[in-house]
Structures are given as structure tokens and as C-alpha cells.
Amino acid sequence: MLDRMQALAAVVEQKSVNKAARVLNISQPALSRQISALEEELGVPLFHRRGKRLELTRAGQISYEFALDLRRLEQSYLKRLSEFNTANRGRLTLGASLTTLQSTLPDLIAAFTRHVPDVDIQAVTGKTHEIVTLVKEKKCDIGLVASAVDTPDTVCVPLFNDHLALVLPEYHPLVSQADVRLKDLEKLPMILFSKGSWYRDMTDELFSQSGVHPDVKMEIDSFEVTLRLVSVCNLATLLPQSYLRSSLLIENSVVVKQIPEIAHLTRTTSIVFAKHGSLNPAAAQLIELVQEMKLW
């Protein structure tokens, strides 16, 4: 009916079936068939045919007014859809905590841009609670945090559980040791996370409970810098397993050793988004990609 209403409006406005057919880029017989089919569908005549002249019947006038309403609605719909797509389709604001910024975000963005190359991504960093607040306030479309978030205003999609692993220079004596235990870290020269971070709080508590006292030579927030310094300074460190890609290990001449006593100390990396309101289309695509591909 929509096409037929469009045909009706064209005939009325052009005051001629022949002219209306040229405007609609169809043949005159095809347009005449559309008008006849509309009259048959509605069960009323739309025109008085007086020779070559066409005059609207009362039913035709009502139908023409309805056709104009449909045209306005279509134009309004297309305008709103265009504005929505322009404002949202090609942009994604992604908040990331420091841990996920270094470990998970690069792989996530790489996979996303391979599938959706035309989206501009803006990354915002902060602590986990800051990222969650930005998501709640709709200042970030999605948050990527190293935590399982449980708040009434957000949806949390867990991605994977991560644990710490011991990283050593490839020539370190502990590399050849079959089983590395927590007690082997006693007085071991190490680089640890800066105080105040979740991982540092967890390792400090672990060392305290186990009576282990590593020799902390440096405290650094950056995974990348820490990994570079391991071999350069002949130090050990603890880093999230998710960050320790094979290419990085080879590049930095380091080896990963697992410590059984800390294997159970895991942290859940999650995607967080606002529970209420519609998702940015790019954000919805990212969530769908993560759930379908199981990147980790």
C-alpha cells in the first residue's frame, strides 16, 4: 500500500497520470494499474474521471491526506535514523582499567577493528570504580575492567579468569628448577606492582600469610616497562598470565614459571555496560563479537 499511496500523491500533485509516471520513472500503464489496485484494495473510487481530467472524490481526498502523512513520517524516520547513525554508528567510547588497558584491550581492539573497520574508538582509562561510574553516566559505551562488577545499574559480562605467573630472565637459576614454589621467592630480587593496586595488595597479603619476603627492587605500574626490565636488570616479577603472549616473551628474553600456591588467586576480567537505555550500535557489535568468538 505504501507504494500505491506514493503513486496516488504523485498523480494528484502532477494533475496527470502521464506526468506522474515520468516523475516516478515508471510507465503510464503501470501507474494506472497501481491506482486501480489501490481503489480495489480500499473498495472506493479515488478519482472522478471527466474526460482527460481527474478529480479527487471525497475518499480520494482523505487518501491523499493520508499519503502526505505517510510521506512526512517517512521523512522524519529517515532523518532521525540518519542522525542516529551519524552520531553513534561510527564511534565507540571504551573505558579500560589500567590492568585491562595493558593486557586485554589490545587484543580486543585488534579483533574488533578486523570485523568492524570503520568505527572510531576512543579509549578512556581509570581505576575500576571510575570506569564503572563512567559507564553508569553514559560517558563510556562499554567498560573493560579486571573485576566482576555487581551493581544494580550495570550488566557485567565475564570474559575470563586471570592469574599471576612468575616471569624470569631466561638465564635465571629458577628457570631450570622443575617446580617453583612460593618459598623460592624469599629474598628474590623482584619488580612488583606499585602500592595501592589490586595485584600489589593481593601479593603483599600472600607474602605476609606465607612468611615470604622478596627483595623488592622496583615498583612499577606498567606491564610493558616491567617486562623489559626483567632481563635488563636480572629481576623477577609477577604479571597476569593474559598479558604474557609468546611474542612478548621471546622479544624480552624471559620465561614464565607457574607457582601452584598462587594459581587459585584469580581475577575476572569483564565487559560492563549500562543496564538501562539502548546500546550504541558499535558497542552492541563489540559485545556480540566477544560472546561469539570467545577471544580468550
VENSULGI-V397157 format. One record per pair of residues at least 12 apart in sequence whose ideal C-beta (glycine too) atoms are under 10 Angstrom apart, sorted by the first residue. I is the first residue (numbers start at 1). J is the second residue. Records with the same first field share a line. If there is no record, write none. Layout:
I: J + J
This chain:
1: 37 + 38 + 41 + 42 + 66 + 67 + 70
2: 67 + 70 + 71 + 74
3: 24 + 34 + 37 + 38
4: 31 + 33 + 34 + 35 + 36 + 37 + 38 + 39 + 41 + 42 + 63 + 67
5: 34 + 38 + 63 + 64 + 66 + 67 + 68 + 69 + 70 + 71
6: 20 + 24 + 34 + 67 + 70 + 71 + 74
7: 20 + 21 + 24 + 26 + 30 + 31 + 32 + 33 + 34 + 35 + 37 + 38 + 67
8: 20 + 31 + 34 + 35 + 38 + 39 + 46 + 47 + 56 + 60 + 63 + 64 + 66 + 67
9: 24 + 63 + 64 + 65 + 66 + 67 + 68 + 70 + 71
10: 22 + 23 + 24 + 26 + 31 + 34 + 35 + 67
11: 23 + 24 + 31 + 32 + 34 + 35 + 46 + 47 + 54 + 56 + 60 + 64
12: 46 + 47 + 54 + 56 + 60 + 61 + 63 + 64 + 67 + 68
13: 64 + 67 + 68
15: 53 + 54 + 55
16: 28 + 52 + 53 + 54
17: 29 + 31 + 32 + 35 + 47 + 52 + 54
18: 31 + 32 + 52
20: 32 + 34 + 35 + 54
21: 34
35: 47 + 54 + 60
38: 60 + 63 + 67
39: 57 + 59 + 60 + 63
42: 59 + 60 + 62 + 63
43: 59
44: 57 + 58 + 59 + 60 + 62 + 63
45: 57 + 58 + 59 + 60
46: 58 + 59 + 60 + 61 + 62 + 63 + 64
47: 59 + 60
48: 60
84: 278 + 280 + 281
85: 281
87: 280
88: 141 + 278 + 279 + 280 + 281 + 282 + 283
89: 116 + 118 + 119 + 280 + 281 + 282 + 285
90: 116 + 118 + 119 + 120 + 121 + 281 + 282
91: 119 + 120 + 121 + 122 + 141 + 280 + 281 + 282 + 283
92: 109 + 112 + 116 + 119 + 120 + 121 + 122 + 123 + 140 + 141 + 142 + 280 + 281 + 282 + 283 + 285 + 286
93: 120 + 121 + 122 + 123 + 124 + 134 + 135 + 138 + 139 + 140 + 141 + 142 + 143 + 280 + 282 + 283
94: 108 + 109 + 112 + 121 + 122 + 123 + 124 + 125 + 131 + 135 + 140 + 141 + 142 + 143 + 144 + 271 + 282 + 283 + 286
95: 122 + 123 + 124 + 125 + 126 + 128 + 130 + 131 + 132 + 133 + 134 + 135 + 139 + 140 + 141 + 142 + 143 + 144 + 145 + 272
96: 108 + 109 + 123 + 124 + 125 + 126 + 128 + 131 + 140 + 142 + 143 + 144 + 145 + 146
97: 125 + 126 + 127 + 128 + 129 + 130 + 131 + 132 + 143 + 144 + 145 + 146 + 147 + 198 + 269
98: 125 + 126 + 127 + 128 + 131 + 146 + 193 + 194 + 197 + 198 + 199 + 221 + 222 + 223
99: 127 + 128 + 144 + 145 + 146 + 147 + 162 + 193 + 197 + 198 + 199 + 221 + 223 + 240 + 242 + 243 + 267 + 269
100: 125 + 128 + 131 + 143 + 144 + 145 + 146 + 147 + 159 + 162 + 240 + 242 + 243 + 269 + 270 + 271
101: 123 + 124 + 125 + 126 + 144 + 146 + 222 + 223
102: 125 + 221 + 222 + 223 + 224 + 225 + 226 + 227 + 239 + 240 + 242 + 243
103: 144 + 146 + 162 + 223 + 239 + 240 + 241 + 242 + 243 + 244 + 245 + 269
104: 144 + 145 + 146 + 159 + 160 + 162 + 240 + 242 + 243 + 269 + 270 + 271 + 295 + 296
105: 121 + 123 + 125 + 144
106: 243 + 245
107: 242 + 243 + 245 + 295 + 296
108: 121 + 142 + 144 + 159 + 269 + 271 + 286 + 289 + 290 + 295 + 296
109: 121 + 123 + 144 + 286
110: 295
111: 286 + 289 + 290 + 293 + 295
112: 282 + 285 + 286 + 289 + 290 + 293 + 295
114: 289
115: 285 + 286 + 288 + 289 + 292 + 293
116: 281 + 282 + 285 + 286 + 289
118: 282
119: 280 + 281 + 282 + 283 + 285 + 286
120: 282
121: 141 + 282 + 286
122: 140 + 141
123: 140 + 144
124: 139 + 140 + 143
126: 140 + 143 + 145
127: 145 + 196 + 197 + 198
128: 143 + 144 + 145 + 146 + 147 + 149 + 198 + 270 + 272
129: 145 + 147 + 149 + 151
130: 143 + 145
131: 143 + 144 + 145 + 147 + 149 + 272
132: 145 + 147 + 149 + 151 + 153 + 154 + 156 + 272
133: 151 + 153 + 154
134: 272
135: 149 + 151 + 153 + 154 + 155 + 271 + 272 + 273 + 274 + 275
136: 151 + 152 + 153 + 154 + 272 + 273 + 274 + 275 + 276
137: 153 + 274
138: 273 + 274 + 276 + 277 + 280
140: 272 + 273 + 274 + 283
141: 273 + 274 + 279 + 280 + 281 + 282 + 283 + 284 + 286 + 287
142: 157 + 271 + 272 + 273 + 274 + 279 + 280 + 282 + 283 + 284 + 286 + 287 + 290
143: 156 + 270 + 271 + 272 + 273 + 274
144: 159 + 269 + 270 + 271 + 272 + 286 + 290
145: 267 + 268 + 269 + 270 + 271 + 272
146: 159 + 162 + 198 + 199 + 240 + 242 + 267 + 268 + 269 + 270
147: 198 + 267 + 268 + 269 + 270 + 272
148: 161 + 267 + 268 + 269 + 270 + 272
149: 268 + 270 + 271 + 272
151: 272 + 275
152: 275
153: 274 + 275 + 276
154: 270 + 272 + 273 + 274 + 275 + 276
155: 270 + 271 + 272 + 273 + 274 + 275 + 276 + 279 + 287
156: 268 + 270 + 271 + 272 + 273 + 275
157: 270 + 271 + 272 + 273 + 287 + 290 + 291
158: 268 + 269 + 270 + 271
159: 242 + 268 + 269 + 270 + 271 + 290 + 291 + 294 + 295 + 296
160: 241 + 242 + 266 + 267 + 268 + 269 + 270 + 294 + 295 + 296
161: 241 + 242 + 266 + 267 + 268 + 269 + 296
162: 199 + 240 + 241 + 242 + 243 + 265 + 266 + 267 + 268 + 269 + 296
163: 238 + 240 + 241 + 242 + 258 + 259 + 262 + 263 + 264 + 265 + 266 + 267
164: 193 + 199 + 202 + 203 + 206 + 237 + 238 + 239 + 240 + 241 + 258 + 259 + 262 + 263 + 265 + 266 + 267
165: 237 + 238 + 239 + 240 + 241 + 242 + 243 + 244 + 256 + 257 + 258 + 259 + 262 + 263
166: 180 + 182 + 184 + 185 + 188 + 190 + 236 + 237 + 238 + 239 + 255 + 256 + 257 + 258 + 259 + 262
167: 190 + 191 + 223 + 226 + 227 + 230 + 231 + 235 + 236 + 237 + 238 + 239 + 243 + 244 + 248 + 249 + 252 + 254 + 255 + 256 + 257
168: 180 + 188 + 230 + 231 + 234 + 235 + 236 + 237 + 254 + 255 + 256 + 257
169: 230 + 231 + 232 + 233 + 234 + 235 + 236 + 252 + 253 + 254 + 255
170: 230 + 231 + 249 + 250 + 252 + 253 + 254 + 255
171: 231 + 234 + 253 + 255
172: 188 + 230 + 231 + 234 + 235 + 236 + 254 + 255 + 257
174: 188 + 236 + 255 + 257
175: 254 + 255 + 256 + 257
176: 255
177: 257
179: 257 + 258 + 259 + 260
180: 236 + 257 + 258 + 259 + 260 + 261
181: 210 + 212 + 259 + 260 + 261
182: 206 + 207 + 209 + 210 + 211 + 212 + 259 + 260 + 261 + 262
183: 210 + 211 + 212 + 259 + 261
184: 212 + 214 + 236 + 257 + 259
185: 203 + 206 + 207 + 210 + 212 + 213 + 214 + 215 + 236 + 238 + 259 + 261 + 262
186: 207 + 210 + 211 + 212 + 213 + 214 + 215
187: 212 + 213 + 214 + 215
188: 212 + 213 + 214 + 215 + 216 + 217 + 235 + 236
189: 214 + 215 + 216 + 217 + 218 + 233 + 234 + 235 + 236
190: 203 + 214 + 215 + 216 + 217 + 218 + 219 + 230 + 235 + 236 + 237 + 238
191: 214 + 216 + 217 + 218 + 219 + 220 + 225 + 226 + 227 + 229 + 230 + 233 + 235 + 236 + 237 + 238 + 239
192: 204 + 207 + 214 + 216 + 217 + 218 + 219 + 220 + 226 + 235 + 236 + 237 + 238
193: 219 + 220 + 221 + 222 + 223 + 226 + 237 + 238 + 239
194: 218 + 219 + 220 + 221 + 222
195: 219
196: 219 + 221
197: 219 + 221
198: 267
199: 238 + 239 + 240 + 265 + 267
200: 216 + 219 + 221 + 238
202: 238 + 262 + 265 + 267
203: 216 + 238 + 262 + 265
204: 216
205: 265
206: 238 + 259 + 261 + 262 + 265
210: 261 + 262
212: 261
214: 236 + 237 + 238
215: 235 + 236
216: 235
217: 229 + 233 + 234 + 235 + 236
218: 233 + 235 + 237
220: 237
223: 237 + 239 + 240 + 243 + 244 + 248
224: 243 + 248 + 252
226: 238 + 239 + 243 + 252
227: 239 + 243 + 244 + 248 + 249 + 251 + 252 + 254
228: 248 + 251 + 252 + 254
229: 252
230: 252 + 253 + 254 + 255
231: 252 + 253 + 254 + 255
232: 252 + 253
236: 254 + 257
237: 254
238: 259 + 262
239: 254 + 256
240: 266 + 267 + 269
241: 256 + 258 + 263 + 266
242: 267 + 269 + 296
244: 256
269: 296
271: 283 + 286 + 287 + 290 + 291
273: 286 + 287
